[in-house]
Every structure is written in structure tokens, then in C-alpha cells.
Amino acid sequence: MLVTVRDIVAFMEGVAPQALAEDWDNTGLAVGDYAHQVKKVLVALDVIDSVIDEAVEIGADLILTHHPMLLFRKINSITKSDAVGRRIYKLIENEIAAFSAHTNLDIAKGGTNDALAELIGLTNVEILEETWAEDLKKIVVYVPQSHLEAVREAMCAAGGGHIGGYSHCTFQTAGEGTFLPLKGTSPYLGTEGILEKTPEIRIETIAPAQKTEKILEAIKSVHPYEEVAYDIYPVEQKGRKEGIGRIGTLQKPMIFSEFALLLKEKLDLHQIIRLVGDPSQTIQRVGLCTGSGVEYMAAAKKQGADLYLTGDLKFHEAQKALEMGLCVGDITHYASEVLIVPILQKALCKEAKEKEWELEVVCSKINGQTFWTI
């Protein structure tokens, strides 16, 4: 089956929904045509010159990255005298699309932060700081007893009725409905021009706001009435929650200096890891945020972290960590996030196999680590 850019974008929406991205972020399709056919995808961390050259060399049709090509920058002009402009030119000239999932992939379940937490062996992993919560709606529909179970099942199968670890959560009350079929109607019950009074069941459930239309369609597909009576109410409570960073517990306590060596091995870091704190301190509860996440350091300490892992640590931020009594490991921006590349590649390969797509997905061989040490 042929694959388009739109298909890849739809896949990524399932992996890391755009709704999760921070307001300032610039994720999604930066360059390309949604209708363009894709036969090969190159997965990388950044859309840099060497990665674009690699894509051209292997004949890739789309570059899938974590970092957006146009991050923190407003484009006023596109010229070959500018680095970003040259990249855009080269992508267009070679008909290569560029798509990124950035903070939405950091926040999403199974994204960069979960990947790092799993790599270092954290258990009982929780969100470090909530950034998004799902809006909910209360859906109420009135139905005759004969079709109660069919309507209930339709509502729940379409995404309604989920509360925590429970599904099919509904409530029902019996009552009497009235309606007067007007000229030209074809009522399931009653007669044109005569007021009908009939026993009905009011059934209600909770549902994610974005699934409301789908649930209503499902209800109408099995409801016997020509005109379905229903109500939709906003509710105060929120549904599924997502957030930035993670915090969890090591299976057994470790000395900070020993854990730092384990980090170097796990992250394949050949350069020096910058560390803050007492090397002999016992570490068990670990907070983390991939990329640049120093702003969540205090949140990690508040939640009982002994150690916080992130990248791009500055001198005064390290001083604050010492004042808080928090150990910190600067594992570099690149190393903390590049681990998502093979995960995305495997996930897209699995999707392609299940949907019988004619698609090849490869990981970039470019080492984008900007720092080296002597």
C-alpha cells in the first residue's frame, strides 16, 4: 500500500498529539506536501545540514525528527545566504518533507522522558509536572427500554464511560418522555398529531470532549427515534493528565558516583558527565527531564528526588541544586533525547507492517552531539 506524508503525520498524531505541545513550540510539518508519496523515512534528532545530506544520499522522502527545524525563530525570508534558508531550499529541491514532534513527544506517554526513565531502570514512574489535562463532557440521552443496552454499548464503544481503570461507567434513571409528532414525521412510537407519553430511560456518561461527536454518531446509529433527544454538559473535573518530566524510584539504592558510571554506560556517553553533589550520597528517587529541563529541578526536589537528570545546566543553577541538597547530573541535551530515535523508527516500522505500507524507515547515522572534551 502506498504511503503519503499525511499518513505519517496521522501516525505521529497518535504517538504524540499536537494538543500536548507547549504554546511556544513549533512542531508538525515544517516543509512538504501532505499528498506527497513517501517510500523512505529518515529518523533523526535534528534537521541539520549533515542529516539533510544523508537523506538526499539514501533517497529519503521524509525526515522525522524530535527537534523542529524552525524552533524559536520567526522566518521573514528564505534565502540561500541563511543556514535555515539553505536547508529549506535543499529539502524542497530534493522533494524531502520535514516533520517534527518536540514538546508533545517529551510529554506523551512513551516519549523521550519515559524512554529515559525506562533506560535507567526507574519504577513507579510519575509525571513530574502536569502541563495538560483532558477536558470532559457529560453526555445524556433519552432512550426507550427496548434499546437501552444497545445505546449504552454504542456510547461506551465510541469512547464514553471511562473513569480510571473502569469502562462502561454510566448512570440511568427511569422517567416519562413526551413528544408530539408533527406533519411529515415518521415516529418510532406514537401517531402524527397526537401527544405521546412513553416510558424512557435517561442514560448518562462522562466522555473526553474531543470524542463527543463520535459518541453522538454512535448513539444515533442504534437509537430507534427519528430525532434523538440528548444533552451535553461541561464538567469541572478533568480526564487523562499528561506532563513534562518524570520521577521514579530505582529498584535498589546506589551511591551517586556508581550511578553516574552506570549513566555513562547506558547513554553511551564517552565525554565527561558534569555532576553536582556529594559523590557518596545514596541515590534512590530520581527526577528527570530530557533536553533543557533545569526549571523543573525544584519540582523534583519537592517530590523527594535525591538526583535530578537533565541537560544544559548552568553554574548558578548548579549552586541552587547544592543549596537544596539535590544531586544533579548534566547528561547533555543530545544524549538525553537521541535515545528516542530508534524508538520512533521501530514504532513506525511496526505501523508499516500492520498496515502493509510500502515503507522503509531508517535511523540517522549522524552523530549530532555538539560537545567534545579533552
N, C-alpha and C positions, 0 to 999 in steps of 0.2 A: 504494500500500500504506500502511495506517495505521501510525503510529509511536507508541510509548509511551515513558515515562520509562525503563523498563527497557532499551529498545533503545539509547537514548542512553548510558546507563550502561555497557552492554556495549561500545559503540563506544569510549568513553573508557578502558575497561579494556585495550583493545588498544593505544591510544595511550600511556597512562601507567598501567601496572598498579599497583594499590593496594599490592602487595608491596614496591614500591620506596620508598614513603613513609617518612619518618623516624618513629620511635616516638612522638614528641611531637606529631606533626601531626594535623590533624582534617579529613581530606579526605573526599570522597564526597558522598552525597546528604544534605544538611542539612535540607531541607524538601521534602515532596512524597510522592506516591503512585506506586510503581513501575508500576502498571497504568494510570495516567492518560494519556490521549492527548495527543500533542504535535504541533502544527501549525506552530509558530514558535518558534525558539530565538534568544535574545539572548546574544551572546558579549561578555564584558567582563572587566576585570581584577579588580574588586571588586564585592561585593553591597552597595553603598551606597544611601542614600535616592534620590539622583538616578537611579541605574541602575534601581532598582525602579519609580520613577515612569515612566521611559522604557519599561520592559517593559509596564506597565499601558497606557500610551498606544498602543503599537504592537500590543497584543494577544498578547504572547509567552506561551507556556505554560511555558517553562523558561529560567532564566538559567544559563549555563555560564560559570564564572569560574576564574581561577587562584588567587586568594586565598580561603580559606574564610571564610564569614560568622562562624563561631564559633571563630576562631583564638585560641589562648592563653586561652580562657575557659571556665569551667565554668558551665553555666546552672542556677541553682537555682530560678528563677521566670521566667515570661513575662508581662510587664505592659506596657501602653502608656506607662508613665512612664519606661521604659528604652529607649534607642536600638535595641538589638538586639531587644528585645521588640516594639517598634513595627514593625520590619522583618519579623519573623516573622508578626505579625498581618496585615500588608498582603499578604504573599505568600500566606498561607492564604486570606484573604478573596477574593483575585483568582485563586485556584487556579493559582498560579505555583510551579513547583518550582525549587529552587536546588541546583546541583551544582558541586563544585569539584575540581580536580586541582592540588595545590600542590607539595610537595617531590617527589612522584612525577613531576610534569611537569618539574621542574627537572632531575631525574636522568635521565629517559627519553631515549633516542635521538630526536633531532628536537625535543626540548623547548626550554625557554627558553634554556638555556646554549648548545645547538647553534645555535639561531636567532641569538643574538648573535654567536657565533663566525663564522657564515656572513656575517652582515651586515657585519662589519668586515674580511672577507677573509682569515681565518686558514686556513692549510693545515696538513696533518699534525696534525690536532686529536686530542688525547688527553684522557682523564679526568684531572682534577686530583687528586681524592682518592676512592678506592674506598669505597663505602658499602654495596654489596650484591653478593653472588656467588651464582650459581645452584647449588643442591645437585644432585648427580648420583647415579645408581644404576647398578649393573652388573646387567643382566638376562641370565640364562642359560636356555636352553630346549633340550630334547632332542627330536629330530625324525628320522624315517626319511629316508634319502637321497632318496626319491621326492618329498618335499615340502620339501626344503631351500631351494630358491630361492624358493618361494612364501612360506615363513615369513620368510626374510631380507628379502624385498621388503616384506612387511607390517610388520615391525619398523621398518624404516627410513622407510617412507612415513608411519608414525604418529609419527615424531619421534625415533627412536633412531639411533645411529650417526653423529652429527655431532661431529667434532673439528676445531676451527679452520675452515679453508677446505675441509674434506673431508667428504663424506657417505658413507653406506653402509660405515662403518668397523665391521667385525665380525671375529671370530676363530672358527675351527671346528676341532674335533678329533673323530676317529672313535673309537668305542668300542662296547661291547655293553650293551644295556639288558635288564633282566629285569622281568617282571611276571606275576602270576597272576590271570587274570580270575575274579572271584567270581560267585556265582549272581546272575542278573539283569542282568549286564553285556552290552554289545554291542561286543566288541573289534574294532578295525580289523585287528589281527593276533592270531593265537593262538586258543585254544579254552578255553571255560569249564572251570575246574577243573584246568588243566594249565599248569605254569610255562613261560612263553615266554621264549626268549632270541633277541634280534634285533639286527642291526647298527643303530646310531643315530649321529647326529651331534650333538655338543654345540656349539651356536652361541651366542656371547655378544656383547654390545654395551654401549655406555655410553649413558645417556639422562638428560635432565632429570627430576628427581624428580617434578615435577608432571605429567609425561606418562606415568608408569608405567602407570596404569590403562588409558589409551587404547592403549598399546602391547600390553598383555596382551590386551585385547579384539581387537585386530587379529590377534595371533598365533592366538588361539582360533578366529577366523573362518575361517582357512585350514588349520589343523593337522588332520590326519586322526584323531587319537586322541580317544576319548571323554573321557578325563581327560588333560589336558596336564601334563607334568612340567616345572616351571620353578623357578628360584631368583632371588631379588632380594637384592643385597648393597649395603650402604652403601660409599662410597669416599671417600678423603681429598681427592682433587682437586676443584676447583670448575669450573663451566662458565662461561657468559657472565657478565661482570662489568659493573657499572654504578656510577656515582659522581657526585658533585657537582662542579660547576665544570668548566672546560675550559682547556687550554693548547695553544697552537699557534704558528705562525710566519707572519709577514707575507711576502708574495711578494717584497718588497724593503724594505730598512731605511728608516726615516723618522725625522726629527727629532721629538722629543716634542711641541713646540709645534705643528708642522704636523699631526701625527697627531691632536692634540686638536681642531683645527679640523675635520678630517675626521669625527671623532666627533660633533661638534655637528650637522653636516650629515646624517650617516647616521641619527642618533637623533632628528632634528628637535627638538633642544633649543634653545629660544630664550633660556633663562636661562643664567647663568654656570655653567660646569663647574668644580668645585673640583679643583685639580691639586696633586700633591705631587711634588717632584723637580726636577732640573735641566732647564729648558726646551730646552736644546741637546743633551741626551743622545740618542744614537741608540737607536731602538726597533726591535726585530725579533721577539723572542719575547714573546708576550703571554699572561698568565693572566687568567682572569675567573671571576666567579660572580655571577649575576644576583640582584637583591634585596639582602639583607643578607648579605654573604659575607666580611666582613673576617677572620674566623677562619681562612680558607684562604690568607691573604696569604703567610705564611711558607712554606707548601707550594709556592706559585707561585715564590717566590724560590729555594727549594731545587731546583726543576726548571729553573732557568735563566731565569726570566722577567725581562725588562727593565722591563715595565709590568704592573700589575695593575688590572683594572677591576671595580668593584662599586658598591654604594650604601651610604648610611648611615655614612659614615666619620666617626670622632670624632677629636678633637685628639690625644690620646695615641697613638692608632693611627697617625695620620699621622707622629708623631715616630718611632715604631718603624720605619715604612717608610723614613724618611730614614736611620736608623741602619743599616738593612740595605742601603742603596743601591738601593732599589727605587722606581721611579716609580709613582704611583697616580693613577687618575682616578676621582673620585666622579661617576658618570653618573646618579645618583639612582635610588632604588628603583623608582619608577614607570616611568621611561624604559627601564630595563634589562629590564623584564618585559612592558610593554604590547605590545611587538612580537609576542608570541605570540598575541594576539587575532585578527588577520587570518589567521594560520596555522591556528589551530583552526577558524575559520569556513570556510576553503577545504577543509580536510580533511573536515569534516562534510558540506559540500555535495557533495564527491566521493563520500562514502559513500552519501548520499541518492540521488544519481544512479545509482550502480551497483546499489543495492538497490530502486530505483524507489519510494522513500519519498515520500509527500506531505508535504514538509517545506520550510520556508523558514528560512534561517539568516542572521542579520544581525549586523554588528558594532555595538557601542555607539558612540554619537556623544558620549558624556560624556567630558570631559577630567578625569581623576581626579588629575592632578598637584597635589600639596598645596602645593608651594613656588612662590613667585614672587619676583623680585628687582627692585630699582630702582637 
